[in-house]
Structure formats: C-alpha cells, structure tokens
Amino acid sequence: MAAGGAWPFLIGAGRVRDYRVLVAPDFLPDYGRLKDVVRPGPDGEVQSATLDTRTGRVSVTYRTRIAAVTDGQGRSIQLFYGYVFRSPEPGPVSEADFDRAAALVLPVFDTFLDDEQSFTVRSSPPTMLTDPPADPAPPGRRRGLIVTAGLVLAVAAMVGAGYAIFRPGSDVVPPPVDEPGRAAPCEGRVVLSPDGKLLAAVQGEQIVLCDAVSGRPLGPVHPGTKAVFSGDGRTVAVVSPGRVEFFATTSGEPTLPAIGEDPEDVVFDPMTGCWRLLFPDRIERWQPGAGQRGPAEVTPRGEDGPAPAPSRS
C-alpha cells in the first residue's frame, strides 16, 4: 500500500456553475487550486500533476470521465477524479483504486446538480491504496496479487479480526489445488467481500461463494464470470454475458429482478446503497428493496470524446 495513503478528490461543472472542486482532501486549505492543474482529455484518460500549496508540494493522479449530462449550453461536462498525495511524486493508482474513488466521489456530483447554488465542498479522509504487482500487468488489464489459497484464507481471517490487509473487493488469484479427486471451491479469481467474511471464486463461467476463514463453499453455484459485493456483503451481483443477477449471500435467493442485458460495468455505490449499471447509452440506478421491478432511475449518458477545457469564460 502507498505510504501515508491518498485523498480522493472530484472536480466538475454544473448546468449553470463553472468548474469547481466538489470533493477535497481534508488537509488542504487551498483546495481550490486543484482545478488549476487538471487538464481536459479523452474519456478515461489518466494524468498526473504537481501543485505547490500552503501545506507543501502535493501531487495528483486523476482520471477524466464524460458526465451523462450537459451544461446549460448543451456542452459536455468533464469530471476529474482520483487521488491527492502529500508528496511531490504520486503513488501508483490501480484500476481497482480508480473504481473505489469513483464509487466514493461521483455520487457527490449528483448532489451538486440538485442544488448548485447552495452546494458546499465535501471533505475526504485519507484512504489506503492497493500495491501494484512487481511485474507490470499488460495495458488495460486489472492488476491482481498472486498468492496461495492458504494465504488468501489467512489474510481474510486477519481482515475479519480488524486488519485491513487487502482492500475489500480486490482480486486475488490462488493457484489450483493439486490433489486428484478433490474439489477446490476457492480455486480461480477470488474477490473478498467488504466485511472480510466471504470469498467469491470465479471459476470459468460460474461463481462459488466460500467462507473466507475456512474456505467452505456456501449456498448454490451461480453461472457467471464476474462477482461484485454490496457494501455490507449481504448481496452479490453476478455478471454473465447478457445477464446480471443479484443474490443474497446468506440464502442465495434473488434480491432484485434479473437484468437480461450486458452492461459495461456494475458498481455498488456505498453512499446511496444502490447498484449502478453502466450501459453505452445510459446509467441505471437500482435500489435494493422489496417489490423492485425496474430501475429507480435512468440517466442518459453523454457522447464520448474530448470536452471543453475546465475554464469557461
């Protein structure tokens, strides 16, 4: 993990108001200067910069995202989110870390749009980032940690005892168990639940839930190629080609209607307790609860591509 952690931040504009800092580190009194160092770029581009502040030189690593809404003149709005480091050199930021930052700060943009005039900046505490592997992963692939299955379970037990060794949701890849005739329930790409109690093992085209301490399989096997836990670990989203399903981790019963489409990504938003499904043309927000038959909210996505510079004069 990066020494000393990093602070999530968010910069964006509204339908009326110009670009401004929406989420700022809690240690940075002159946080408004962050918007002076971000630069517009294509959707998804990652950039880094340094900034001299009253607390010393800091560095930022950020990603650009095109918002699903436009400003009052029909222009695209760029969002800049990532991390601030209290050092001249930024630490490494993995894809999992960017996903975590997005889940934490992007909902604040929706709050800002609801009332741009009275919105106040939200402060962010430090968070620990995941370490990249020693050998760089190929471009575009999420980085994982190669460990033994026994170490996965030992670390999971430590997390359950209060030790934050692995960031919840990070991918861990144990090797196969070399014992003829014995099933290996936690073999494959393993995702640790946020509470450190469960493992979701992705084995080819199926998902197996296991107890994180004993490795004992729990409940039924679900067809799927990706698993995403809710913030409390009580629900798991199982993604397979052309389908997304949501199951209770204790009973295996569906918690939301199955979605017969293939989203670009499925993310749990810990601030609202909702699931966000990203499709090429829209973002669907699904609110867990009884009687849910469809998305609670559907937001059109803006067109991809370069957007205007942050400063609108």
VOPAGU-2260 file (C-alpha; in pm, 1 decimal, decimal comma):
REM VOPAGU-2260
SITE   aa  ch    i         X         Y         Z
SITE  MET   A    0       0,0       0,0       0,0
SITE  ALA   A    1     107,6     354,1     -63,7
SITE  ALA   A    2     275,5     501,0     240,8
SITE  GLY   A    3      53,8     753,3     415,8
SITE  GLY   A    4    -244,4     684,8     194,1
SITE  ALA   A    5    -410,3     918,4     -52,7
SITE  TRP   A    6    -709,3    1151,5     -51,5
SITE  PRO   A    7    -993,2    1117,5    -307,9
SITE  PHE   A    8   -1099,9    1434,4    -490,9
SITE  LEU   A    9   -1350,7    1540,4    -756,8
SITE  ILE   A   10   -1371,9    1840,5    -989,4
SITE  GLY   A   11   -1667,8    1911,6   -1214,0
SITE  ALA   A   12   -1903,5    2174,1   -1350,4
SITE  GLY   A   13   -2279,0    2209,0   -1328,2
SITE  ARG   A   14   -2553,3    2301,1   -1568,5
SITE  VAL   A   15   -2503,9    2663,6   -1461,9
SITE  ARG   A   16   -2194,3    2693,3   -1242,1
SITE  ASP   A   17   -1839,3    2676,4   -1376,4
SITE  TYR   A   18   -1581,3    2409,4   -1292,3
SITE  ARG   A   19   -1507,8    2383,4    -920,8
SITE  VAL   A   20   -1374,2    2141,0    -661,5
SITE  LEU   A   21   -1658,2    1925,1    -528,8
SITE  VAL   A   22   -1464,0    1681,9    -306,6
SITE  ALA   A   23   -1136,0    1796,0    -149,1
SITE  PRO   A   24    -876,7    1643,8      86,8
SITE  ASP   A   25    -938,9    1732,1     450,0
SITE  PHE   A   26    -579,5    1853,8     495,8
SITE  LEU   A   27    -572,3    2102,5     204,6
SITE  PRO   A   28    -690,4    2456,8     294,7
SITE  ASP   A   29    -630,5    2595,5     -56,5
SITE  TYR   A   30    -805,8    2306,8    -230,5
SITE  GLY   A   31    -948,8    2541,9    -494,0
SITE  ARG   A   32    -612,2    2539,4    -670,8
SITE  LEU   A   33    -660,5    2175,8    -767,9
SITE  LYS   A   34    -868,6    2283,3   -1066,2
SITE  ASP   A   35    -570,1    2483,7   -1194,7
SITE  VAL   A   36    -365,2    2169,5   -1261,4
SITE  VAL   A   37    -621,0    1932,7   -1417,9
SITE  ARG   A   38    -628,5    1919,6   -1795,7
SITE  PRO   A   39    -912,7    1804,7   -2022,7
SITE  GLY   A   40    -866,0    1480,8   -2211,7
SITE  PRO   A   41   -1046,1    1187,8   -2372,1
SITE  ASP   A   42   -1289,5     988,3   -2162,0
SITE  GLY   A   43   -1095,4     750,9   -1933,6
SITE  GLU   A   44    -753,2     916,1   -1974,6
SITE  VAL   A   45    -525,9     910,5   -1666,8
SITE  GLN   A   46    -293,2    1204,4   -1594,5
SITE  SER   A   47     -69,9    1325,6   -1310,4
SITE  ALA   A   48      39,1    1670,3   -1194,0
SITE  THR   A   49     207,1    1850,1    -901,7
SITE  LEU   A   50      89,4    2155,0    -710,0
SITE  ASP   A   51     254,7    2387,7    -456,3
SITE  THR   A   52      17,6    2456,3    -165,7
SITE  ARG   A   53      32,4    2616,3     176,2
SITE  THR   A   54      94,2    2272,5     325,5
SITE  GLY   A   55     374,8    2193,0      80,9
SITE  ARG   A   56     403,5    2035,3    -259,9
SITE  VAL   A   57     140,6    1773,3    -337,7
SITE  SER   A   58      80,8    1552,4    -639,2
SITE  VAL   A   59    -238,2    1428,3    -801,6
SITE  THR   A   60    -326,5    1134,8   -1023,4
SITE  TYR   A   61    -666,9    1161,0   -1184,8
SITE  ARG   A   62    -895,7    1017,9   -1449,6
SITE  THR   A   63   -1125,7    1206,3   -1685,2
SITE  ARG   A   64   -1487,1    1097,6   -1727,6
SITE  ILE   A   65   -1753,3    1249,5   -1951,3
SITE  ALA   A   66   -2065,8    1319,7   -1745,4
SITE  ALA   A   67   -2403,3    1185,0   -1854,5
SITE  VAL   A   68   -2544,3    1539,9   -1854,2
SITE  THR   A   69   -2455,3    1859,4   -2040,0
SITE  ASP   A   70   -2439,3    2220,5   -1924,1
SITE  GLY   A   71   -2699,0    2486,4   -1998,5
SITE  GLN   A   72   -2549,1    2545,5   -2341,5
SITE  GLY   A   73   -2550,9    2179,7   -2441,0
SITE  ARG   A   74   -2175,6    2130,9   -2391,6
SITE  SER   A   75   -2023,3    1814,6   -2245,5
SITE  ILE   A   76   -1912,8    1827,3   -1882,8
SITE  GLN   A   77   -1587,5    1660,6   -1785,5
SITE  LEU   A   78   -1537,5    1514,5   -1439,8
SITE  PHE   A   79   -1188,1    1479,7   -1294,4
SITE  TYR   A   80   -1150,0    1234,4   -1008,1
SITE  GLY   A   81    -863,4    1049,5    -844,4
SITE  TYR   A   82    -625,5    1095,9    -554,0
SITE  VAL   A   83    -409,5    1365,1    -392,6
SITE  PHE   A   84     -76,8    1255,8    -242,3
SITE  ARG   A   85     112,1    1452,2      24,6
SITE  SER   A   86     437,1    1416,5    -166,3
SITE  PRO   A   87     592,0    1555,6    -486,2
SITE  GLU   A   88     566,3    1213,6    -650,4
SITE  PRO   A   89     227,0    1046,6    -692,8
SITE  GLY   A   90     189,3     687,6    -583,3
SITE  PRO   A   91      65,0     414,0    -818,1
SITE  VAL   A   92    -312,7     405,7    -868,4
SITE  SER   A   93    -461,1      76,9    -988,2
SITE  GLU   A   94    -785,8      25,9   -1178,4
SITE  ALA   A   95    -941,7    -104,4    -856,0
SITE  ASP   A   96    -838,2     217,0    -678,7
SITE  PHE   A   97    -996,2     429,7    -951,7
SITE  ASP   A   98   -1315,2     222,4    -921,8
SITE  ARG   A   99   -1314,2     285,9    -548,6
SITE  ALA   A  100   -1263,6     660,1    -593,9
SITE  ALA   A  101   -1546,2     672,3    -848,7
SITE  ALA   A  102   -1785,7     496,1    -612,3
SITE  LEU   A  103   -1696,5     740,6    -333,1
SITE  VAL   A  104   -1697,7    1076,3    -511,7
SITE  LEU   A  105   -1912,0    1056,0    -826,1
SITE  PRO   A  106   -2241,4    1046,8    -630,6
SITE  VAL   A  107   -2142,4    1389,5    -493,0
SITE  PHE   A  108   -2172,2    1523,4    -848,9
SITE  ASP   A  109   -2541,7    1426,0    -847,9
SITE  THR   A  110   -2587,0    1610,3    -517,2
SITE  PHE   A  111   -2418,2    1917,0    -665,6
SITE  LEU   A  112   -2652,1    1914,6    -967,0
SITE  ASP   A  113   -2956,6    1900,4    -738,1
SITE  ASP   A  114   -2870,4    2238,1    -584,5
SITE  GLU   A  115   -2570,0    2407,7    -743,9
SITE  GLN   A  116   -2614,9    2740,0    -566,1
SITE  SER   A  117   -2606,8    2614,3    -206,0
SITE  PHE   A  118   -2371,0    2319,7    -256,0
SITE  THR   A  119   -2071,9    2310,3     -21,3
SITE  VAL   A  120   -1747,4    2123,7     -78,5
SITE  ARG   A  121   -1726,3    1776,8      73,3
SITE  SER   A  122   -1405,1    1680,4     252,1
SITE  SER   A  123   -1238,3    1342,6     207,2
SITE  PRO   A  124   -1031,1    1147,6     461,2
SITE  PRO   A  125    -720,3     951,9     358,2
SITE  THR   A  126    -760,4     604,2     214,2
SITE  MET   A  127    -503,8     331,7     161,0
SITE  LEU   A  128    -440,3     219,9    -196,0
SITE  THR   A  129    -355,3    -125,4    -323,8
SITE  ASP   A  130       2,9    -201,4    -423,3
SITE  PRO   A  131      67,9    -290,1    -789,3
SITE  PRO   A  132     245,7    -620,6    -860,8
SITE  ALA   A  133     623,7    -623,3    -903,0
SITE  ASP   A  134     591,9    -700,9   -1276,0
SITE  PRO   A  135     372,8    -453,2   -1465,9
SITE  ALA   A  136      48,2    -602,2   -1594,5
SITE  PRO   A  137     -36,9    -571,0   -1966,3
SITE  PRO   A  138    -214,0    -242,5   -2053,9
SITE  GLY   A  139    -588,1    -247,5   -1995,4
SITE  ARG   A  140    -584,0    -543,8   -1757,2
SITE  ARG   A  141    -670,3    -510,0   -1391,8
SITE  ARG   A  142    -377,1    -592,9   -1171,7
SITE  GLY   A  143    -405,4    -872,9    -917,6
SITE  LEU   A  144    -196,4   -1030,2    -647,2
SITE  ILE   A  145     -64,7   -1382,8    -690,9
SITE  VAL   A  146     -81,3   -1568,1    -361,6
SITE  THR   A  147    -151,8   -1917,0    -238,1
SITE  ALA   A  148    -500,8   -2024,9    -141,0
SITE  GLY   A  149    -382,4   -2073,0     218,2
SITE  LEU   A  150    -255,8   -1714,4     230,4
SITE  VAL   A  151    -587,7   -1585,2      95,9
SITE  LEU   A  152    -769,4   -1753,1     382,3
SITE  ALA   A  153    -513,6   -1637,0     639,6
SITE  VAL   A  154    -539,5   -1279,1     519,8
SITE  ALA   A  155    -918,1   -1299,9     513,0
SITE  ALA   A  156    -913,1   -1416,1     874,1
SITE  MET   A  157    -696,7   -1116,8     966,0
SITE  VAL   A  158    -937,0    -882,0     788,7
SITE  GLY   A  159   -1223,2   -1034,6     984,2
SITE  ALA   A  160   -1025,3    -961,1    1300,1
SITE  GLY   A  161    -986,9    -597,6    1203,4
SITE  TYR   A  162    -666,2    -592,3     997,9
SITE  ALA   A  163    -704,3    -406,5     666,5
SITE  ILE   A  164    -453,0    -611,0     464,6
SITE  PHE   A  165    -639,4    -642,1     134,1
SITE  ARG   A  166    -868,7    -367,1      14,7
SITE  PRO   A  167   -1224,4    -510,6       3,8
SITE  GLY   A  168   -1316,7    -611,5    -348,2
SITE  SER   A  169    -960,3    -654,7    -471,7
SITE  ASP   A  170    -883,3    -953,6    -691,8
SITE  VAL   A  171    -671,8   -1237,9    -553,0
SITE  VAL   A  172    -563,7   -1531,6    -769,8
SITE  PRO   A  173    -470,0   -1851,2    -582,1
SITE  PRO   A  174    -317,8   -2145,6    -772,6
SITE  PRO   A  175    -515,6   -2467,1    -828,9
SITE  VAL   A  176    -517,5   -2731,4    -557,9
SITE  ASP   A  177    -308,9   -3022,7    -685,2
SITE  GLU   A  178    -496,0   -3308,9    -520,0
SITE  PRO   A  179    -663,0   -3555,8    -761,9
SITE  GLY   A  180   -1034,0   -3608,0    -695,1
SITE  ARG   A  181   -1066,0   -3315,1    -457,5
SITE  ALA   A  182   -1275,2   -3012,6    -547,0
SITE  ALA   A  183   -1113,2   -2674,5    -496,0
SITE  PRO   A  184   -1404,3   -2440,7    -409,0
SITE  CYS   A  185   -1182,2   -2133,0    -380,1
SITE  GLU   A  186    -979,6   -2201,1    -691,1
SITE  GLY   A  187    -982,6   -1924,0    -953,5
SITE  ARG   A  188   -1002,8   -1547,6    -931,2
SITE  VAL   A  189   -1123,4   -1465,2    -580,3
SITE  VAL   A  190   -1298,4   -1146,1    -467,3
SITE  LEU   A  191   -1305,8   -1064,2     -94,7
SITE  SER   A  192   -1626,5    -913,8      46,5
SITE  PRO   A  193   -1601,1    -571,4     218,1
SITE  ASP   A  194   -1663,3    -722,6     562,6
SITE  GLY   A  195   -1389,9    -983,7     508,8
SITE  LYS   A  196   -1626,7   -1276,4     571,0
SITE  LEU   A  197   -1685,2   -1412,2     220,1
SITE  LEU   A  198   -1493,9   -1502,2     -92,0
SITE  ALA   A  199   -1648,2   -1515,1    -439,0
SITE  ALA   A  200   -1442,9   -1753,3    -651,2
SITE  VAL   A  201   -1479,7   -1704,5   -1026,7
SITE  GLN   A  202   -1421,9   -2045,6   -1183,7
SITE  GLY   A  203   -1457,5   -2025,9   -1560,2
SITE  GLU   A  204   -1824,9   -1943,8   -1610,5
SITE  GLN   A  205   -1950,3   -1999,8   -1256,7
SITE  ILE   A  206   -1931,3   -1822,9    -919,8
SITE  VAL   A  207   -1879,0   -2010,4    -592,4
SITE  LEU   A  208   -1926,6   -1830,9    -258,6
SITE  CYS   A  209   -1697,6   -1952,2      19,8
SITE  ASP   A  210   -1642,9   -1880,5     386,1
SITE  ALA   A  211   -1333,7   -1658,1     396,3
SITE  VAL   A  212   -1181,8   -1825,7     701,2
SITE  SER   A  213   -1246,3   -2196,5     639,7
SITE  GLY   A  214   -1277,4   -2191,6     259,8
SITE  ARG   A  215   -1600,3   -2394,2     290,6
SITE  PRO   A  216   -1839,0   -2338,2      -4,2
SITE  LEU   A  217   -2167,3   -2169,6      87,7
SITE  GLY   A  218   -2500,3   -2188,7     -93,0
SITE  PRO   A  219   -2561,5   -2268,9    -459,8
SITE  VAL   A  220   -2323,3   -2218,1    -751,7
SITE  HIS   A  221   -2425,1   -1925,7    -977,0
SITE  PRO   A  222   -2349,7   -1907,3   -1350,9
SITE  GLY   A  223   -2132,9   -1600,5   -1410,5
SITE  THR   A  224   -1793,9   -1456,2   -1497,2
SITE  LYS   A  225   -1774,2   -1161,4   -1253,6
SITE  ALA   A  226   -1886,1   -1101,5    -894,2
SITE  VAL   A  227   -1939,4    -767,9    -716,7
SITE  PHE   A  228   -2031,6    -746,1    -347,2
SITE  SER   A  229   -2255,6    -484,0    -191,7
SITE  GLY   A  230   -2101,3    -262,5      74,8
SITE  ASP   A  231   -2237,9    -473,2     361,9
SITE  GLY   A  232   -2151,9    -804,8     194,0
SITE  ARG   A  233   -2514,0    -921,5     209,1
SITE  THR   A  234   -2569,8    -915,7    -166,8
SITE  VAL   A  235   -2356,4   -1026,4    -458,3
SITE  ALA   A  236   -2410,4    -917,3    -818,5
SITE  VAL   A  237   -2327,8   -1198,7   -1059,8
SITE  VAL   A  238   -2248,4   -1090,5   -1414,1
SITE  SER   A  239   -2255,9   -1323,9   -1712,3
SITE  PRO   A  240   -2273,1   -1248,9   -2086,3
SITE  GLY   A  241   -2608,6   -1082,9   -2149,6
SITE  ARG   A  242   -2732,3   -1110,1   -1790,2
SITE  VAL   A  243   -2691,0    -959,8   -1441,6
SITE  GLU   A  244   -2842,3   -1121,1   -1130,5
SITE  PHE   A  245   -2843,9   -1020,3    -764,5
SITE  PHE   A  246   -2842,3   -1278,9    -484,3
SITE  ALA   A  247   -2849,0   -1270,6    -104,4
SITE  THR   A  248   -2519,3   -1413,4      15,9
SITE  THR   A  249   -2684,3   -1594,9     309,5
SITE  SER   A  250   -2977,6   -1765,5     134,5
SITE  GLY   A  251   -2885,5   -1749,8    -233,9
SITE  GLU   A  252   -3229,8   -1602,2    -308,7
SITE  PRO   A  253   -3264,3   -1324,6    -572,4
SITE  THR   A  254   -3283,6    -973,5    -422,7
SITE  LEU   A  255   -3363,5    -786,2    -746,2
SITE  PRO   A  256   -3507,1    -885,5   -1084,5
SITE  ALA   A  257   -3257,1   -1035,5   -1328,5
SITE  ILE   A  258   -3141,8    -793,9   -1598,3
SITE  GLY   A  259   -3122,6    -950,5   -1942,6
SITE  GLU   A  260   -2862,1    -713,1   -2083,0
SITE  ASP   A  261   -2485,4    -679,0   -2088,8
SITE  PRO   A  262   -2370,4    -360,5   -1908,6
SITE  GLU   A  263   -2020,6    -218,8   -1943,2
SITE  ASP   A  264   -1979,7    -227,7   -1565,2
SITE  VAL   A  265   -2167,2    -295,8   -1241,3
SITE  VAL   A  266   -2076,0     -85,9    -935,9
SITE  PHE   A  267   -2216,8     -68,7    -584,2
SITE  ASP   A  268   -2248,0     288,9    -457,0
SITE  PRO   A  269   -2176,7     286,9     -79,9
SITE  MET   A  270   -2305,4     643,5     -35,7
SITE  THR   A  271   -2658,6     569,8    -160,7
SITE  GLY   A  272   -2672,7     194,2    -107,5
SITE  CYS   A  273   -2770,1     147,9    -472,8
SITE  TRP   A  274   -2636,8     -50,2    -766,0
SITE  ARG   A  275   -2526,0     142,8   -1073,9
SITE  LEU   A  276   -2525,9     -31,4   -1411,6
SITE  LEU   A  277   -2334,7     142,9   -1688,8
SITE  PHE   A  278   -2464,9      86,0   -2041,5
SITE  PRO   A  279   -2333,5     254,7   -2359,3
SITE  ASP   A  280   -2635,3     488,8   -2373,2
SITE  ARG   A  281   -2744,7     520,3   -2008,9
SITE  ILE   A  282   -2676,8     463,5   -1639,4
SITE  GLU   A  283   -2935,3     269,4   -1441,1
SITE  ARG   A  284   -2964,1     301,9   -1063,1
SITE  TRP   A  285   -3121,3       3,1    -889,9
SITE  GLN   A  286   -3246,8      48,2    -533,4
SITE  PRO   A  287   -3248,8    -271,8    -326,1
SITE  GLY   A  288   -3582,9    -342,7    -162,5
SITE  ALA   A  289   -3896,0    -549,5    -179,5
SITE  GLY   A  290   -4117,7    -510,7    -485,0
SITE  GLN   A  291   -3847,6    -361,0    -705,8
SITE  ARG   A  292   -3947,6    -434,1   -1067,4
SITE  GLY   A  293   -3722,8    -194,2   -1253,9
SITE  PRO   A  294   -3451,0      68,6   -1209,0
SITE  ALA   A  295   -3523,6     351,4    -966,8
SITE  GLU   A  296   -3356,8     597,9   -1203,7
SITE  VAL   A  297   -3230,1     600,6   -1561,8
SITE  THR   A  298   -2984,8     872,5   -1671,0
SITE  PRO   A  299   -2880,2     916,1   -2037,1
SITE  ARG   A  300   -2505,8     912,2   -2096,0
SITE  GLY   A  301   -2332,1    1188,5   -2288,6
SITE  GLU   A  302   -2133,6    1126,0   -2600,9
SITE  ASP   A  303   -1774,8    1014,2   -2555,7
SITE  GLY   A  304   -1490,4    1230,9   -2675,2
SITE  PRO   A  305   -1295,0    1541,3   -2579,3
SITE  ALA   A  306   -1485,2    1806,9   -2388,6
SITE  PRO   A  307   -1424,2    2180,4   -2344,0
SITE  ALA   A  308   -1147,4    2293,7   -2112,1
SITE  PRO   A  309   -1243,7    2328,6   -1743,8
SITE  SER   A  310   -1240,8    2709,5   -1756,4
SITE  ARG   A  311   -1549,9    2852,9   -1922,9
SITE  SER   A  312   -1527,0    3227,6   -1973,5
